[in-house]
């Protein structure tokens, strides 16, 4: 080949490598899902750079095992010795992780660490995917030709590995941020003292389940519970004992409502609400009585000194089904039933069954 032709081919190859790096960089910015990004990278590298295999191998947090691999290319590789567990003590990939240095294997037959993944592979280049000193994985390129990775190509592969490292780190940060946001959202739905749902969560769930009951014409029941003599108990034994009593009462109420769909919430002060989607009057009565007897037993232990009346619970229950009543009427009926329970002597359940349901 004439010098001019050789220079032209080298220029074309350089442009191709730079375009590949540019595409990988763009993918790193565009893609917010890590595994989709890794697949895009290996697909593009395998297609544009004429390698038989392009793969990315990720290591675990401790850097001791390869835990994930994405690959593209004409050849299908198998893991070393057919193993499911791939420690970094094996192979050239493992050597790349252990040393933290790129590994250029110009002839795989001459490298004692090389573990054949496919009989057609003749040369290999591996470069660590590193972020701030920590090895996250390895970018692996394999070719059916001996000594197929020149200095220019290796430099581009190193740059691609750096792009991938940044994307993996960013994905990890985003994942942790999403987890933190989910935890904050979960905590925002809970009462800080008792650990059960708070009023905000209850109001949103009540609205949603009411609409579902209207739409599907199914039963829905609501229990409103108010602790009897709690103010006297709190004034007598102090706020620390009062807070402890509220936590124990919440646990008893939560135990009484045992279905996954049931919601127990602290509605305010010593007031609680239990929402029972799909539950009719009989099921609501059973939950209410479990709650009442549970609080009655708990109160005997709390008020053992006799210095304050026992802390029991009064419960108002409302059940409804089908289109007709308003949500405000439904809630008001449970509230009125609670008032009757208080007026008739406390430590009791009063229940009402409404007609048909209607829009809120």
N, C-alpha and C positions, 0 to 999 in steps of 0.2 A: 504494500500500500504506500502510495506517495505521501511525503510529509504533509502536504496540504490536505490530503484526504484524511490522514490520521488526525490532524488537528481539528478538522471539521467533525469527525466522529466523536472525538473527545469532548468537543464543545456541545454536541447534541446530547451526549451522555450526561454531562454536567447539568444541562438544562433539564433533562428528564429527572435527575436526582433532586434538583432544587424544586421542581414542580411537585414531586412526591412529598417532600418535606413541607411545602406550602399547603398541600391538601391535608396532610396529617394535622398540621397546626390549625387549619380551619375546622376540621372535624372535632378537635379537642375543645374548640370554643363553642361549637354548635351543639354537641351531644351532651345531654345531662344524665344519661344512663351509662354507667361504667362499662358494663358488658357489651352493650351495643357499640360503644366507642371502640373497645378493643377489637371487636369483630370488623368494624369499618377499617381500622388500621391494617390488620393483617390481610383483609381482602384487597385493599388498595395496593399494599406493598407487593403482594404476590402477583397481582395482575399487571402492575406497571413496571416492576423491576426484574421481571423474568427470573424469579427464583422458584425452585420446585416447591419449597415450603417456607411460609412465614408464620411464626407462632409467637405467642406471648405466654410465658409461664409465670404465675404469681406464687409467692411464698407466703407461709403463714406468719402470724405476728412475731413469733419467735425466730423466724428465719431458718427453721430446721427442715421444713417439708414444702414441696410444691403442692399447692392445694387447688389450683385451677389452671386450665390451659385453653386457649382459643387458637385455632390454626386455620390456614387457608393454603391452597396450592394444588398442584397436580398429584402429589404423592400423599398417601395416608400413612401417618406415622403411628407406631404402637409405643406404649410406655415401656420403660426399661424392664426387661424380663417379664413383661405382662403384669407388672405389679399395680395394685390399686394405691398402695402407699409408696410415695416417691420421695425419699429423703435426699437432702442436698449433698449427702456423701457420695452419691452416684453420678456418673457421667460428666460430660464436659459442661452441661448446664449447671450441675452442682458445683463444679470447680469455679465456674463464673461467679456463683453466689458466694462461695467460700473466700475467694481471693478478692472479689469486688473489682475485677479487671476484665476487659474484653478478651474473648478467646477466639483467635483466628486459627482454624484448623484447615490448612490448605489441602491436606490429604487425610481423610478420616481413617484410612487403613494404617496410618503411621502413628496414630494417637492412642496410647493404651487406655485412656479414660473413655474413649468414644464408645457409646452403646448404640448399636445399629437400630435405627427406627424404621429404615427402609433400605433394601439392598442397592437401590439405584443412587443413593446419596454418596457424593465423593468429596465435597468440601462443606465447611460450615463456618458461620460467624455468629458469635453470641456476644451481646453487650448488656451489662447490668442496667436495670431500670432502678435508678437511685434517686431518692429525694432527701436532701439534707443529711447525707451520710448513711441513711438507712436503705438497705436493699429491699425493694418491693417485688422484684421479679427479674425476668430475663427476656430480652428480645432475641429470638433465634431465627436465623436464616440458613437454609440448606439448599445445596445445588447439586445437580448430577455431573457437574464439571469440576475437575481438579483446579484448585487455586483460582476460584471464580470471584473473589471479593477483593478488589483493589483498594488502595488507600482512600481514594475519593469516595467510593461506595461505603466503606466502613465509617468514614466521617459522617456521612448522611445518616447511617443507621444509628450512630451514637446520638445524633441530634434528635432523631425520631424517638429513641428511648427516653431522652430527657423530656420531650413533649408528653410522652405517655406517663412518665413519673409525675409530672405536674398535674395531669388529669386524674390520676389515681388518688393523689393527695387531696385534690379539690373534691373528688367524689366522696372521699372519707370524711372530709370536713362537712360537706353538705348532708351526708347521711347522719352524722352526729348532730348537726343542727336540726334536721327533721325530727330525729328522736327526741331532742330536747324540747322542740316545739310541741310534739305530741304529748310529752310528759307535762309540759306547762298547761296544755289544753285539758288534759285529764285532771290535773290538780285544780284547775279553775272550775271544774264541775263538782268538786268535793267540798264538804264542810270541813274546815280546818280542825275543829275540835273532835268530831266523832268519826271522821273518815268515810261517812256515807255521802250520798248525793246532797248537794245544796239546793236552795230554792230555785236558783237559775236553771240548774239542770232539770229539776222537777217540772218547772213551768214549761220548758221546751218539750220535754217528753210527754207531758199531759196533752199539750196541744197536738202533737204528732199522733199520739195513740187515739185521741178522740176522733181526729179526722179519719184515721184508719177504721175505727169502729163504725163510724157513720157510713163510710164507703162500703165496707164489707158486711155491715149489719151483724156485727158480733157483739158479745157481752163486753162490758168494761166496768170495773169496780174501783172505787176510791175509798180508802180509809183515812180519816183524819184523827190523830191521836194526840192527846194532851196529858202530860204527867200531872197526877193529882198531888197537891200539897208540896209541890217542888219548891216554891218560894220559901215556905217555912223550913223545909229541909236545908235549903241553901243558906238561909239566915242562921240556922242553928249550928250547922256543922262547918260552914265556911265554903268559900268558892272552890277551893281545891277538891273537897269532897263532892261538891255540886257538879263540877266538871267531870269527875270520875263517874258519878251517877249517870250523867248524860251519855257518856261513852258506853257504859254498860247497858243502858236502856236501848241505845241505838243497836248494839250487838244483838239484844234479844229480839227487837223488831225485825232486824235483817234475817235472823234465823227463822222467824215466823213466816216470812215470805220467801219461799224456797225455790220458786221457778226462776229460770234464767231471765225471763221477760219481766219479772216483778221488779219494781223500783221502790226502794225505801230512801226517804229524804228527810233531812232536818229542815223544817219549814220556817223555824224561827224560835229562839228561846228554848222552851221545853215542849214545843209543838213539832210533831212529825207527820209525815204523809206517806201512805203506802199506795202505790198505783198498781192495779192488777189487770193488765190487758187480757182480754179473752176470758176473764173469770166472772161467773154469774153470782147470784146471791148466796148460794150454798157454799161455794168455794171461798167467797169473801168472808162469810161467817166463820169458817174454819180458821182462816188466817187471823182474823180479829181475835178469836178466842185463844189461839195459841199465843198471840201477843199479850193479851190481858193476863192470862195465867202465868206467863213467863215473867212479866213485870211484877205481878203480885208476889211471886216467889223471890224475886230479886229484892223487892222492897223490904221484905221481912229481914233479910240479912243487913240491909243498909240502915234500918231503923231499930236495930236491936236494943238500943239503950232506952227506948221509949221516950226520949226527950222531944221527938217530933213525930207527927202522924206518919204512917207508912206511905212511901211513894208508890202509888199504883198508877193505873192509866185508864182514862175514859176514851172511848173510841166511837166515832160516828161513821157509819158505812153507807155508801150509796152505790147502787148497781143500775145499769140501764142497757138497753139493746135496741138497735134499729133506728131509723130516721124519725126525728120529732122534737126532742128536748134540745135546749141550748147548753153549751158548755158551762156558762155561768150558772144556769139552773142546777146542773149536775153538781158542780162544786158547792153551790149554796145548800143543796139538799144534804150533802155530807156534813157541812158545817152546822146546819140545824140539828142533825142527828147527834153530833158531838155535844151541842148545847143541851139537848135533852138528857144525854148520858150524865153530864155534869149536874144538871138540875135534879135528876132522879136519884142521886146518891153517890155518884162517881164509881170508879172501878167496875165499869159495866160497858156493854156494847149496845148501841142503838142503831138499827138499820132501816133503810128505806129502799124500795125498788121503784124506780121511775117508769114512766111509759117509754115510748120510743124516742130515739135520739134524733138530733137535727144538727144543722151547721152551727159552728161556734159564732 
